[in-house]
Amino acid sequence: MRTGRIAPLLTVGITATLLPALVPAAQASAAEPLRRFENQKPAWHRCAPSQPAAFQCATIQVPLDYSRPDGKKIKLAISRMKTAVPGKRHGAILFNPGGPGGEGLDMPVMMKNAMPKNVREQYDLIGFDPRGVGHSTPLTCGLTPREQNIEHPYKAATFSRDVKWARTVADKCRAENGDRLAYFTTRNTARDMDVIRAVLGEKKISYLGYSYGTYLGAVYAQMFPTRTDRFVLDSAVDPARVWRGMIQVWAEGTEPAFTRWTKWTARHDRTYGLGNTPAQVKKTFWDLIARADRTPIDDGGQKLTGDDIRAALRAEFFRPKSAADEVVRLKKAAHGHASLRPSPAPDRQPEPRFAQAPAAQQPTDNASVVFWTVLCGDTAAWPRDPEQYRRDAIRDKATYPLYGDFASNITPCAFWTEPAEPVTEVDNTLGVLTVQNQWDSQTPLASGLGMHHALKGSRMVYVKGGEGHGVYSGDPRACADRTVNAFLSNGRLPARDVTCKPSGRRSPGVTSLPVPGPSHTPQSPRF
């Protein structure tokens, strides 16, 4: 849901799902042309003078369309930090930080600093910017900042404007990219990962993916089961709900988080003064929303409506103290009392970016464009009738008042080009480890359970009471991290699912955070 705030399922036949690297079985003849991609010899070089010499980058080529490997090609930016202990080396581990649209080229440096020594010594750490992203051949549609904002609350008076926005984004992306837009999908990114595996000379790959990266990892495992080694999926997407259902789960997951927040805040009434019962706290919040709808609140020069506050605080409610602090601050602002904007909490700081040399100027709409391109291109299970979105938004605003109308309102996928392939059905018995916080705003618990159930051979590490998006940080003192470290070290899954207590330390991998608060410029949610 990067920077984050992010159907009947079409299934693929078993042959198409399990045949490595090819689209349909009929195109087995494409295997020979693919070998020249797999046999590439990357020109590894130091990523940047300011970075360690061991942090190396390279660019390889992959087919735009894997069913026609002799056709157009695109660039894929990859990086590595090789283990310095060959005798302990197990293989290569790839990373993905989420998105869709998150850049992963820098992740070897991040994860080297996070992983304990006995784990990282076993692996060459491999990063890559997925197709369409960052230093790989980047996508752009020439979207304005306003067009990149996906958070549109449903109102009868503005619905026609929302439809126009959705159609404009789809039309601009088609005009800018033409037919190639259909090939920037999760299935093709998984195929790219398998080319990376072959280029590295590995028979199998290990993997650590966060958020959207869990779906990418699950799709790879489904398509290439014999090449799947030690896979960890942290803060998981439910593969049965891609993709409209995953946006809607933001609304569904927020309601229990809001209820928990009202109870917590009532117990801390002496501190916050928002009410000494959950009902009073709830009333205080909705009174604030109604007031902002009547007269937008001046928050340091930014005028906030009730809709703005609902959108901005959605993810905050998964962290009760943070939400209570923000509601108090906004309540003071509503009464004309200026308050300092809070600094981002440690778990909401943007990750450092390690610029390449020479630095490439990326399109300003790149992350937003990749987000929609993947979500619209992965599955055809998006309504085409704008009135369906209207009906769903009205229904879900009543059922999930905090965010239901945002989550079910119209999107550019209503006007997108039909996907080139069916969605991947994730259903296998591979030994994969999933990791999940109880109170995750971007991939709520129900979503993580959906992935766990789809991967029938998986084990789940469940952090009861855990808050935030992204669990694994490599901390050997944390229960969840110890379980992940053990799996990455020896390849053995726990005998049963594991329940842990929170560690309080933030994962270094998720780039779909921070979630903008009301004092930040609104940005698109990400997984």
VOLUMPA-163602 format. One line per 10 residues: number of its first residue (from 1); for each residue x, y, z of C-alpha. Coordinates in nm, 2 decimals. Layout:
N
NUM> X Y Z; ...
// end
This chain:
527
1> 0.00 0.00 0.00; 0.61 0.28 -0.04; 0.55 0.56 0.03; 0.24 0.42 0.18; -0.08 0.49 0.29; -0.22 0.07 -0.06; -1.30 -1.03 -0.73; -1.37 -1.33 -0.86; -1.03 -1.48 -0.91; -0.92 -1.58 -1.26
11> -0.72 -1.89 -1.24; -0.44 -2.02 -1.46; -0.42 -2.38 -1.56; -0.17 -2.60 -1.38; 0.04 -2.63 -1.69; 0.08 -2.26 -1.74; 0.13 -2.21 -1.37; 0.42 -2.45 -1.32; 0.60 -2.43 -1.66; 0.90 -2.22 -1.57
21> 0.97 -1.90 -1.76; 0.71 -1.94 -2.03; 0.37 -1.80 -2.09; 0.16 -2.09 -2.24; 0.30 -2.44 -2.29; 0.26 -2.39 -2.66; 0.55 -2.15 -2.66; 0.82 -2.40 -2.55; 1.01 -2.30 -2.85; 1.10 -1.97 -2.67
31> 1.33 -2.17 -2.43; 1.63 -2.14 -2.67; 1.61 -1.76 -2.71; 1.58 -1.72 -2.33; 1.92 -1.88 -2.28; 2.10 -1.58 -2.42; 1.94 -1.37 -2.14; 2.03 -1.63 -1.88; 2.39 -1.65 -2.01; 2.46 -1.28 -1.97
41> 2.78 -1.18 -1.80; 2.70 -0.86 -1.60; 2.97 -0.59 -1.60; 2.98 -0.54 -1.22; 3.11 -0.21 -1.09; 3.11 -0.01 -0.77; 2.77 0.14 -0.73; 2.89 0.48 -0.62; 3.22 0.63 -0.48; 3.05 0.70 -0.15
51> 2.94 0.34 -0.11; 3.15 0.04 0.00; 3.35 -0.12 -0.28; 3.18 -0.45 -0.21; 2.84 -0.29 -0.30; 2.84 -0.36 -0.68; 2.58 -0.28 -0.95; 2.52 -0.40 -1.30; 2.26 -0.38 -1.57; 2.12 -0.68 -1.76
61> 1.86 -0.71 -2.03; 1.53 -0.91 -2.01; 1.25 -0.95 -2.27; 0.96 -0.71 -2.25; 0.73 -1.00 -2.35; 0.85 -1.34 -2.25; 0.64 -1.51 -2.52; 0.85 -1.32 -2.77; 1.20 -1.32 -2.63; 1.34 -1.21 -2.97
71> 1.13 -0.89 -2.95; 1.18 -0.57 -2.75; 1.41 -0.57 -2.45; 1.42 -0.36 -2.13; 1.69 -0.29 -1.87; 1.70 -0.44 -1.53; 1.92 -0.28 -1.26; 2.07 -0.54 -1.02; 2.31 -0.51 -0.72; 2.50 -0.74 -0.50
81> 2.72 -0.78 -0.19; 2.90 -1.11 -0.21; 2.97 -1.31 0.11; 3.33 -1.28 0.21; 3.32 -1.63 0.36; 3.30 -1.88 0.07; 3.32 -2.18 0.30; 2.99 -2.08 0.47; 2.81 -1.98 0.15; 2.47 -2.13 0.09
91> 2.36 -1.93 -0.21; 2.21 -1.60 -0.32; 1.92 -1.42 -0.15; 1.71 -1.17 -0.34; 1.52 -0.89 -0.17; 1.21 -0.69 -0.26; 1.09 -0.39 -0.04; 0.72 -0.37 -0.15; 0.52 -0.13 -0.36; 0.45 -0.21 -0.63
101> 0.69 0.05 -0.73; 0.95 0.02 -0.45; 1.32 0.04 -0.55; 1.52 -0.25 -0.42; 1.86 -0.18 -0.56; 1.99 -0.06 -0.22; 1.86 -0.34 -0.02; 2.19 -0.54 0.01; 2.34 -0.25 0.20; 2.03 -0.22 0.42
111> 2.01 -0.59 0.49; 2.38 -0.63 0.55; 2.34 -0.38 0.83; 2.03 -0.56 0.96; 2.11 -0.93 0.93; 2.32 -1.10 1.20; 2.66 -1.20 1.08; 2.60 -1.58 1.09; 2.31 -1.53 0.85; 2.45 -1.29 0.60
121> 2.78 -1.48 0.57; 2.58 -1.76 0.41; 2.45 -1.55 0.12; 2.53 -1.32 -0.16; 2.29 -1.03 -0.10; 2.11 -0.94 -0.42; 1.90 -0.63 -0.49; 1.71 -0.52 -0.80; 1.48 -0.25 -0.92; 1.18 -0.44 -1.06
131> 1.09 -0.38 -1.42; 0.95 -0.03 -1.47; 1.10 0.09 -1.15; 1.38 0.34 -1.07; 1.71 0.25 -1.24; 1.56 -0.03 -1.45; 1.38 0.09 -1.76; 1.14 0.33 -1.58; 0.77 0.38 -1.65; 0.61 0.72 -1.67
141> 0.27 0.85 -1.78; 0.34 1.22 -1.73; 0.10 1.24 -1.43; 0.07 1.56 -1.24; 0.09 1.54 -0.85; -0.28 1.57 -0.83; -0.33 1.28 -1.07; -0.10 1.07 -0.85; -0.32 1.10 -0.54; -0.54 0.79 -0.54
151> -0.74 0.87 -0.23; -1.08 0.98 -0.35; -1.37 0.97 -0.09; -1.70 0.90 -0.25; -1.95 1.19 -0.27; -2.24 1.21 -0.52; -2.14 1.56 -0.61; -1.78 1.47 -0.70; -1.82 1.12 -0.84; -1.82 1.23 -1.20
161> -1.49 1.41 -1.13; -1.35 1.09 -0.98; -1.45 0.90 -1.30; -1.28 1.16 -1.51; -0.96 1.13 -1.30; -0.96 0.75 -1.33; -1.01 0.76 -1.71; -0.75 1.04 -1.75; -0.48 0.83 -1.57; -0.56 0.52 -1.78
171> -0.56 0.73 -2.11; -0.23 0.91 -2.03; -0.06 0.58 -1.95; -0.18 0.42 -2.27; -0.08 0.72 -2.48; 0.27 0.73 -2.32; 0.34 0.36 -2.32; 0.12 0.19 -2.58; 0.12 -0.19 -2.60; 0.42 -0.24 -2.37
181> 0.22 -0.14 -2.06; 0.06 -0.48 -2.05; 0.40 -0.65 -1.98; 0.48 -0.48 -1.65; 0.32 -0.74 -1.43; 0.40 -0.95 -1.13; 0.43 -1.26 -1.34; 0.69 -1.10 -1.57; 0.88 -0.96 -1.27; 0.89 -1.32 -1.13
191> 1.03 -1.43 -1.47; 1.29 -1.15 -1.44; 1.39 -1.29 -1.10; 1.45 -1.62 -1.26; 1.67 -1.46 -1.52; 1.86 -1.30 -1.24; 1.89 -1.65 -1.08; 2.04 -1.79 -1.40; 2.27 -1.50 -1.45; 2.41 -1.55 -1.10
201> 2.47 -1.92 -1.18; 2.23 -2.04 -0.91; 2.02 -2.35 -0.94; 1.78 -2.21 -0.67; 1.74 -1.87 -0.50; 1.64 -1.77 -0.15; 1.42 -1.46 -0.10; 1.30 -1.21 0.15; 1.01 -0.99 0.04; 0.81 -0.74 0.23
211> 0.45 -0.63 0.16; 0.38 -0.64 -0.22; 0.71 -0.83 -0.23; 0.53 -1.12 -0.05; 0.30 -1.16 -0.35; 0.59 -1.14 -0.59; 0.77 -1.41 -0.40; 0.45 -1.63 -0.38; 0.40 -1.59 -0.76; 0.77 -1.69 -0.82
221> 0.73 -1.99 -0.60; 0.41 -2.09 -0.79; 0.57 -2.05 -1.13; 0.92 -2.19 -1.04; 0.87 -2.44 -0.76; 1.19 -2.63 -0.82; 1.40 -2.32 -0.81; 1.25 -2.19 -0.48; 1.49 -2.22 -0.19; 1.44 -2.04 0.15
231> 1.16 -1.79 0.10; 1.05 -1.55 0.38; 0.73 -1.35 0.31; 0.69 -1.06 0.56; 0.36 -0.87 0.60; 0.17 -1.06 0.33; -0.08 -0.98 0.06; -0.37 -1.22 0.03; -0.32 -1.37 -0.32; -0.70 -1.44 -0.34
241> -0.77 -1.07 -0.31; -0.55 -0.91 -0.57; -0.60 -0.64 -0.63; -0.92 -0.46 -0.56; -0.98 -0.67 -0.26; -0.64 -0.57 -0.11; -0.73 -0.20 -0.13; -1.07 -0.28 0.03; -0.90 -0.47 0.31; -0.75 -0.14 0.42
251> -1.10 -0.03 0.51; -1.20 -0.37 0.67; -0.89 -0.39 0.88; -0.91 -0.03 1.01; -1.25 -0.07 1.19; -1.12 -0.32 1.45; -0.80 -0.10 1.49; -1.02 0.20 1.55; -1.23 0.01 1.81; -0.90 -0.09 1.98
261> -0.79 0.27 1.97; -1.11 0.40 2.14; -1.06 0.15 2.42; -0.70 0.24 2.47; -0.76 0.61 2.46; -1.05 0.59 2.71; -0.81 0.42 2.95; -0.57 0.71 2.90; -0.83 0.99 2.94; -0.61 1.17 3.20
271> -0.35 1.21 2.94; -0.55 1.29 2.63; -0.89 1.41 2.75; -1.08 1.26 2.45; -1.33 1.07 2.66; -1.33 0.82 2.95; -1.53 0.56 2.76; -1.49 0.41 2.41; -1.82 0.56 2.31; -1.71 0.91 2.42
281> -1.38 0.88 2.24; -1.56 0.77 1.92; -1.79 1.06 1.95; -1.50 1.30 2.00; -1.34 1.18 1.68; -1.65 1.19 1.46; -1.74 1.54 1.60; -1.39 1.65 1.48; -1.46 1.50 1.14; -1.80 1.68 1.12
291> -1.64 2.01 1.23; -1.36 1.98 0.96; -1.62 1.91 0.70; -1.81 2.23 0.79; -1.50 2.44 0.83; -1.16 2.29 0.72; -0.90 2.29 0.99; -0.59 2.51 0.94; -0.30 2.28 1.01; 0.01 2.49 0.97
301> -0.13 2.65 0.65; -0.28 2.32 0.51; -0.66 2.31 0.51; -0.79 1.97 0.62; -1.14 1.85 0.56; -1.30 1.56 0.75; -1.22 1.34 0.45; -0.85 1.45 0.46; -0.84 1.35 0.83; -1.01 1.02 0.77
311> -0.75 0.93 0.50; -0.45 1.05 0.69; -0.54 0.88 1.02; -0.65 0.55 0.88; -0.31 0.39 0.93; -0.24 0.58 1.25; -0.52 0.39 1.43; -0.31 0.08 1.42; -0.08 0.25 1.67; -0.31 0.39 1.94
321> -0.07 0.64 2.10; 0.02 0.79 1.76; -0.34 0.83 1.67; -0.44 0.98 2.01; -0.15 1.23 1.98; -0.27 1.33 1.63; -0.64 1.37 1.73; -0.54 1.59 2.02; -0.32 1.80 1.80; -0.59 1.84 1.54
331> -0.86 1.91 1.80; -0.64 2.20 1.93; -0.59 2.32 1.57; -0.97 2.32 1.52; -1.00 2.56 1.82; -0.73 2.79 1.67; -0.44 2.67 1.89; -0.13 2.62 1.68; 0.06 2.31 1.76; 0.40 2.18 1.64
341> 0.39 1.92 1.37; 0.53 1.60 1.52; 0.85 1.45 1.38; 0.80 1.12 1.21; 0.82 0.83 1.45; 1.13 0.61 1.41; 0.93 0.34 1.23; 0.80 0.60 0.99; 1.12 0.75 0.87; 1.19 0.71 0.50
351> 1.47 0.48 0.41; 1.80 0.63 0.29; 1.86 0.61 -0.08; 2.20 0.52 -0.21; 2.24 0.73 -0.53; 2.40 0.56 -0.83; 2.68 0.73 -1.01; 2.61 0.90 -1.23; 2.27 0.96 -1.08; 1.98 0.91 -1.32
361> 1.68 1.14 -1.30; 1.38 0.93 -1.24; 1.03 1.03 -1.35; 0.85 1.19 -1.07; 0.54 0.98 -1.12; 0.73 0.65 -1.15; 0.61 0.49 -0.82; 0.25 0.58 -0.88; 0.26 0.46 -1.24; 0.41 0.13 -1.15
371> 0.15 0.09 -0.87; -0.14 0.12 -1.11; 0.03 -0.07 -1.40; 0.08 -0.37 -1.18; -0.25 -0.36 -1.00; -0.45 -0.31 -1.32; -0.23 -0.55 -1.53; -0.22 -0.84 -1.30; -0.59 -0.92 -1.30; -0.90 -0.86 -1.50
381> -1.12 -0.87 -1.19; -1.19 -0.50 -1.19; -1.54 -0.37 -1.26; -1.57 -0.19 -1.59; -1.90 -0.01 -1.51; -1.84 0.31 -1.31; -2.18 0.26 -1.15; -2.06 -0.05 -0.98; -1.79 0.15 -0.80; -2.06 0.41 -0.70
391> -2.28 0.13 -0.55; -1.98 -0.03 -0.37; -1.85 0.29 -0.23; -2.19 0.38 -0.09; -2.23 0.04 0.06; -1.88 0.03 0.21; -1.89 0.38 0.36; -2.19 0.26 0.56; -2.01 -0.07 0.66; -1.66 0.07 0.71
401> -1.72 0.44 0.79; -1.35 0.54 0.83; -1.23 0.44 0.49; -1.48 0.22 0.30; -1.57 0.48 0.04; -1.21 0.55 -0.03; -1.13 0.18 -0.07; -1.42 0.10 -0.31; -1.43 0.42 -0.52; -1.34 0.41 -0.88
411> -0.98 0.36 -1.00; -0.79 0.38 -1.33; -0.82 0.00 -1.36; -1.18 0.05 -1.47; -1.05 0.19 -1.80; -0.72 0.00 -1.82; -0.62 -0.23 -2.11; -0.72 -0.59 -2.06; -0.44 -0.79 -1.89; -0.21 -1.00 -2.11
421> -0.24 -1.31 -1.88; -0.47 -1.45 -1.62; -0.39 -1.38 -1.26; -0.17 -1.64 -1.09; -0.35 -1.88 -0.86; -0.12 -1.93 -0.56; -0.19 -2.28 -0.43; 0.10 -2.51 -0.34; 0.27 -2.70 -0.05; 0.62 -2.54 -0.07
431> 0.79 -2.48 0.26; 0.77 -2.10 0.29; 0.79 -1.89 0.61; 0.54 -1.61 0.65; 0.57 -1.33 0.91; 0.29 -1.11 1.03; 0.21 -0.84 1.29; -0.13 -0.85 1.44; -0.18 -0.47 1.39; -0.05 -0.41 1.04
441> -0.22 -0.12 0.85; -0.11 -0.20 0.50; -0.15 -0.58 0.50; -0.38 -0.65 0.79; -0.39 -0.98 0.97; -0.67 -1.12 0.75; -0.44 -1.06 0.45; -0.15 -1.24 0.61; -0.37 -1.53 0.70; -0.49 -1.55 0.34
451> -0.13 -1.60 0.22; -0.06 -1.85 0.49; -0.36 -2.06 0.39; -0.28 -2.04 0.02; 0.07 -2.17 0.08; -0.04 -2.50 0.24; 0.32 -2.60 0.33; 0.40 -2.27 0.50; 0.45 -2.18 0.86; 0.35 -1.85 1.01
461> 0.54 -1.64 1.26; 0.26 -1.43 1.42; 0.35 -1.13 1.64; 0.06 -1.10 1.87; 0.02 -0.73 1.96; 0.27 -0.64 1.70; 0.22 -0.30 1.54; 0.34 -0.16 1.21; 0.41 -0.28 0.86; 0.71 -0.50 0.83
471> 0.84 -0.73 1.11; 1.18 -0.88 1.03; 1.48 -0.65 1.12; 1.74 -0.92 1.19; 1.74 -0.86 1.57; 1.86 -1.19 1.72; 1.69 -1.09 2.05; 1.34 -1.07 1.90; 1.13 -1.39 1.89; 1.01 -1.34 1.53
481> 1.35 -1.25 1.40; 1.52 -1.55 1.57; 1.27 -1.78 1.39; 1.35 -1.61 1.05; 1.72 -1.62 1.12; 1.71 -1.99 1.20; 1.51 -2.07 0.88; 1.75 -1.87 0.67; 2.05 -2.04 0.84; 1.94 -2.40 0.82
491> 1.64 -2.42 0.58; 1.42 -2.60 0.84; 1.07 -2.46 0.90; 0.94 -2.46 1.26; 0.74 -2.78 1.34; 0.43 -2.56 1.38; 0.32 -2.20 1.36; 0.50 -1.96 1.60; 0.34 -1.69 1.82; 0.57 -1.41 1.94
501> 0.56 -1.10 2.14; 0.65 -0.76 1.97; 1.01 -0.65 1.97; 0.95 -0.28 1.90; 1.21 -0.27 1.63; 1.13 -0.17 1.28; 1.21 -0.37 0.97; 1.47 -0.20 0.74; 1.32 -0.35 0.43; 0.97 -0.20 0.38
511> 0.99 0.11 0.15; 0.61 0.15 0.14; 0.63 0.35 0.46; 0.61 0.62 0.60; 0.23 0.66 0.59; 0.17 1.03 0.56; -0.01 1.19 0.85; -0.24 1.49 0.83; 0.06 1.72 0.85; 0.22 1.56 0.54
521> 0.15 1.61 0.18; -0.10 1.34 0.08; 0.06 1.06 -0.12; -0.07 0.73 -0.26; -0.10 0.43 -0.04; 0.12 0.14 -0.11; 0.15 -0.23 -0.01
// end
